[in-house]
Amino acid sequence: MKILIVDDAAFMRMVIRRTLATTDYEIVGEAADGEQAIIEYKKLMPDVVTMDITMPNKDGLAATKEIRAFDPKAKILICSAMGQMAMVKDAILLGAFDFIVKPLDPERLLAALHKMNPKR
């Protein structure tokens, strides 16, 4: 499964990358804001996007909406801080597949990815 990691924090992108390093998930790209996420999604067409909500230029809600308008089958996994729960609900309404609360629990991330692709 090809994954695009979207988070403005380089540390969080590294945590996700390290979590997936021992799996057969393929990280095809990274983006630091919503605008870059949309460009990378259209270019890479990943199977899953891990999406932060609060980012500069374009937030994760706007990026989720735009990606889902471009590709209604896009699978987006929101990775958000606990204080953003209202925004997470909005993201689910916009078509996000699931959400993970930060700080990131590696086992929860892997479980959510498995749920998105149960054939693995």
N, C-alpha and C positions, 0 to 999 in steps of 0.2 A: 504494500500500500504506500503510495507516494503522499508525503506530508509537506505542507507549507506552514512554517512557524511564523506567527505575527505577534510581536510584542515590542513596545518601545524600549524595554529594559533588556540590554544585551545579556545581563546575568540570567534573566528568565529564559531567553532563547537558548542559552548555554545549558541550563538545567534540563530543558526539554530535550535538547540534542543528546545530552549525556544519558538521560533516561532511556532514549530509544537506541542508543549505540549498541547495546547487546541484543537487540531484536532484529527481525528482518524488515522492519519498517524503513523506508527510504526517505530521508529528508531531501527534498528537491530544491528548497529555497527558504529564504527568510525575508521578513519585511519588518521595518521599524515603525510603520504607521499605516493607517487605513488606505491612503492613496497608493502607497507602494504595494500594499496587499492586493489591491484590485488589479494593478498592472501585472504583478507576479502571477496571480491566479489565471488571468487570461493567457499569459505566456506559457505557464507550466501545466495548467489543468490538473492540479493535484487531486488525489482521492479524498483528502481531508485537509481542512485548515484549522490550526489551533489559533484562536483569536482573542487577544486582549480587548478590553472595552475602552479604557481611558488611554488615549494616545494623541499625539499632536497631529495637526493637519486635517485628519479625518478620523473620527473615533470608530471603534469596532462595530457599533450599531449601524452607522452609515455604511461602513464597508460591507457588513453582512447583508444589508438590504441590497446594495448594488451588486454584489457577487451573486446573490440569489436571483436578482432580476436578469442577470446575464446567463446564469445556469441554475434553473430551478432545482436541479438534482444535487447541487453543491452540498457537501457535508461539512458543517462548521461546528467546531467544538469550542465553546467560550471558556476561557481561563480568566477568572475574575476574582478580585479581592472581596472579602465578605461584605464590606460596606456598600457594595454595588448591586445588592440583590434585586432591587427594583429594576435596574438596567438589565440584569440577566433575564428577568421575566420578559422584558421588552425584546431582548435578543431572541428568545425562544419563540415569541409571537412573530418575529420577522423571519423565522425559519431555521434558526440555529438548532442543531441536532441534540446537543446536550451541553452541560456546563460543569466545570471543575472550579472549586473555590481555592484561591491562593491562600497560604503558601501551598505550592504544588506537592501533592502526595504521588510519588511515582506509580504506586500500585493502582491508584484511582485513575491516573492518566491511561495506563495500559488497559484497565478494565473498560474505560469509556471508548478507547480505540477499538477494542475487541467487539464491543456492543455495536459499533458503527459498521463493522465488517465481520459478522459472526461466522463466516465460512472459514476463517483462519484457524 
